Amino acid sequence: MSMHEIEDLVADSVHLLDTHAAPGDPGVRDRFAALYAFQDRHDCSFTHFRVMDALLRRRHTYRFPLDRHPDHAERSAFFDALTGFTGLRTFDEEAPDFDGYDSWLQDGYVDPPFLYCDAGTDLWRRMVDAGELTGPDAVPPRRVPLVDVVRDVALAAEKEGDTDLVALWFAFGCETLVGGPVGCPYDVEELAELPAVRELRAVVRRTGALDAARRSPYAAPLEFAADQDLERWWWTL
C-alpha cells in the first residue's frame, strides 16, 4: 500500500464517520483526531482539504477570517502578503533542540482568505484563551484507541457495502490497531475480550473481508510479527 492509499483510507474513513454518526455526536471529533494521528505515522501529504467540510462541521478544524489571528495586529504586513497555502510554524534547523517538522500544524495554517487551526493545537489554545472558542469548542479532543475508531469505521463501511475498506483496516493487524508503535500490550485472552476487537472481527466475518485483508501489503508475514501468537489469533476467524 502506498502513502497515497493511506491518505485515501483516512479520508474515506473521515467521510464515513461524518455520514453515519449523529449530527451532534461530539465523539466524531475525537475519532478524526485519532485517524490523523495514525496518518501522521506515515509519510503522507497534508490532506485536510479533501474533507474540510466534515472537519469544520464536526469541530475538528476551525476557520476564521485571517485578521482574527492573535498576532495579526503586530504582523499585519506578513499576513496580508500571504497568497497561498502556508503553515505558520517556523523552524530553526540549526537550533540544538530542532527535532523535525512533525509539529508544523501547531501554529495553524492559512489558505487565503482564511485562517485554520485544528482542535488541540497551540493556535487552538491561543484562540481559546482569546475567547474566540468557547464551550465545547474549548475542550481538547479526547484520546480514543485506534481500534475503537476502526471498529466504528468498519461498521459504517459494512452499511455502505464497502468490504475493501474493512479489509484495508483489518490488514494492519493487532500490533498497529491495538498496540500502536510500541506493540500490543495484551495477551490473546485479553485481546479477545476487548469489545472493539470482538466487534471488528465480527464485521470482517460478516463481510467476508478476510481474504482481501490477507492480500494487503500491510498484512505482514507472520514470521515478522513481534508476537506471533497474537497475530496468528488475529488472522484466525
C-alpha positions in Angstrom: 0.0 0.0 0.0 1.4 3.4 -0.9 1.2 6.5 1.2 -1.5 7.7 -1.2 -3.6 4.7 -0.3 -3.2 5.5 3.4 -4.3 9.1 2.6 -7.3 7.7 0.8 -8.1 5.3 3.6 -8.1 8.1 6.2 -10.1 10.5 4.0 -12.7 7.7 3.2 -12.9 6.9 6.9 -13.5 10.5 7.9 -16.3 10.7 5.3 -17.9 7.5 6.6 -17.8 8.6 10.2 -19.3 12.0 9.3 -22.0 10.4 7.2 -23.1 7.8 9.7 -22.7 9.5 13.1 -25.5 11.5 14.7 -25.2 15.2 13.8 -24.4 16.3 17.3 -22.1 13.4 18.3 -19.0 15.0 19.9 -17.1 11.8 19.7 -16.6 12.1 16.0 -14.1 14.9 16.5 -12.1 12.6 18.8 -12.1 9.9 16.2 -11.0 12.3 13.5 -8.0 13.2 15.7 -7.1 9.6 16.1 -7.3 9.0 12.3 -4.9 11.9 11.6 -2.6 10.7 14.4 -2.4 7.4 12.6 -1.8 9.1 9.2 1.0 11.2 10.7 2.9 8.0 11.5 3.3 7.6 7.7 5.0 9.8 5.1 1.7 11.3 3.9 0.8 14.6 2.5 -1.5 17.2 4.1 -5.0 16.1 3.1 -7.4 18.0 5.3 -8.9 19.9 2.4 -10.1 16.7 0.9 -12.7 16.5 3.7 -12.6 20.0 5.1 -16.4 20.4 5.2 -16.6 17.4 7.5 -13.7 18.6 9.7 -15.4 22.0 10.1 -18.8 20.5 10.7 -17.5 18.2 13.4 -15.4 20.9 15.1 -12.1 19.1 14.4 -10.9 22.1 12.5 -11.8 25.8 12.9 -11.8 28.5 10.3 -11.5 32.2 10.9 -11.0 35.4 8.9 -7.3 36.0 8.7 -7.5 39.2 10.8 -8.7 37.1 13.8 -5.2 35.7 14.3 -3.9 36.8 17.7 -0.8 38.3 16.1 -2.5 39.9 13.2 -2.2 43.5 14.6 1.5 43.1 15.1 2.2 41.2 11.9 -0.4 42.6 9.5 2.1 43.1 6.7 3.1 39.4 6.9 -0.4 38.1 6.9 -1.6 40.5 4.2 1.2 39.3 1.9 0.2 35.6 2.1 -1.2 34.5 -1.3 -1.3 30.7 -1.0 -1.4 27.8 1.5 1.1 28.4 4.3 1.8 26.6 7.5 2.5 29.3 10.2 5.0 27.5 12.4 8.6 28.4 11.6 11.6 26.2 12.3 15.3 26.8 13.0 17.1 23.7 11.7 20.3 24.9 13.3 18.8 25.1 16.8 20.1 22.4 19.2 16.5 21.3 20.1 15.3 21.0 16.5 13.6 17.7 16.2 12.0 17.8 12.8 8.8 19.1 11.3 6.2 17.0 13.0 4.7 20.0 14.8 4.2 22.1 11.7 0.4 22.4 12.2 0.7 23.6 15.8 0.6 27.3 14.9 -2.2 26.9 12.4 -2.3 27.3 8.6 -3.6 29.8 6.1 -5.4 29.3 2.8 -6.3 32.9 2.0 -8.5 34.5 2.9 -8.9 32.1 5.9 -7.0 31.0 8.9 -7.4 27.4 10.1 -6.4 25.5 13.3 -7.1 22.0 14.5 -8.5 21.3 17.9 -5.8 20.7 20.5 -3.0 22.6 18.7 -1.1 25.5 20.1 -3.0 28.0 18.0 -6.3 26.5 19.0 -5.3 27.0 22.7 -4.5 30.7 21.9 -7.9 31.1 20.3 -9.5 29.6 23.4 -7.5 31.9 25.6 -8.6 34.8 23.5 -12.3 33.9 23.8 -12.6 33.1 20.1 -13.6 29.5 21.0 -15.9 28.7 24.0 -18.0 25.9 25.4 -17.5 22.5 23.8 -15.2 24.1 21.3 -12.8 25.0 24.1 -12.4 21.3 25.2 -9.5 19.4 23.7 -10.1 16.2 21.8 -10.2 13.1 24.0 -7.7 10.3 23.3 -9.5 7.4 21.7 -7.9 4.0 21.0 -7.4 3.5 17.3 -9.1 0.1 17.3 -12.3 1.8 18.6 -12.2 4.2 15.7 -11.5 1.4 13.2 -14.4 -0.6 14.7 -16.7 2.4 14.1 -15.4 2.9 10.5 -15.9 -0.8 9.8 -19.5 -0.8 11.0 -20.2 2.2 8.8 -18.4 0.6 5.8 -20.4 -2.5 6.3 -23.6 -0.4 5.9 -22.2 1.0 2.7 -21.2 -2.4 1.4 -17.5 -1.3 1.3 -15.8 -4.6 2.1 -12.5 -3.3 0.8 -12.3 -0.5 3.4 -13.0 -3.1 6.1 -10.2 -5.3 4.8 -7.7 -2.5 4.5 -8.1 -1.6 8.1 -8.1 -5.1 9.4 -4.9 -5.9 7.5 -2.8 -3.6 9.7 -3.1 -6.3 12.5 -3.3 -6.1 16.2 0.2 -4.6 16.8 -0.8 -1.5 14.9 -4.5 -1.2 15.6 -4.4 -2.1 19.3 -0.8 -1.5 20.3 0.5 1.3 18.1 4.2 2.0 17.8 5.1 0.2 21.0 3.3 -3.1 20.1 0.2 -4.8 21.5 0.2 -4.8 25.4 -2.3 -7.7 25.7 -2.1 -11.4 25.5 -4.6 -13.4 23.3 -7.2 -13.9 26.0 -7.2 -10.2 26.9 -7.3 -9.1 23.3 -10.2 -11.4 22.6 -12.2 -9.7 25.4 -11.8 -6.1 24.0 -15.3 -5.1 22.8 -13.9 -3.1 19.8 -11.8 -6.1 18.7 -14.7 -8.5 19.0 -17.0 -6.2 17.0 -14.3 -5.5 14.3 -13.7 -9.3 13.9 -17.5 -9.8 13.6 -17.7 -7.2 10.8 -14.8 -9.0 9.0 -16.7 -12.3 9.3 -20.0 -10.9 8.1 -18.5 -9.1 5.1 -16.1 -11.9 4.1 -13.3 -9.3 4.1 -10.5 -11.7 5.4 -9.2 -12.8 2.1 -8.9 -9.2 0.8 -7.2 -8.3 4.1 -4.6 -11.0 3.6 -3.7 -9.6 0.1 -2.9 -6.1 1.5 0.8 -5.1 1.5 0.3 -4.1 5.2 -0.6 -7.7 6.1 3.0 -8.5 7.3 4.1 -12.2 7.1 3.5 -13.9 10.4 7.2 -14.6 10.9 7.9 -10.9 11.1 5.4 -10.2 13.9 6.7 -9.2 17.3 4.2 -11.6 18.9 3.3 -14.4 16.5 0.7 -15.8 18.9 -1.2 -12.6 18.8 -1.0 -12.2 15.1 -1.9 -15.8 14.4 -5.0 -15.4 16.6 -5.9 -12.1 14.8 -6.0 -13.8 11.4 -8.0 -16.8 12.6 -11.6 -16.0 12.4 
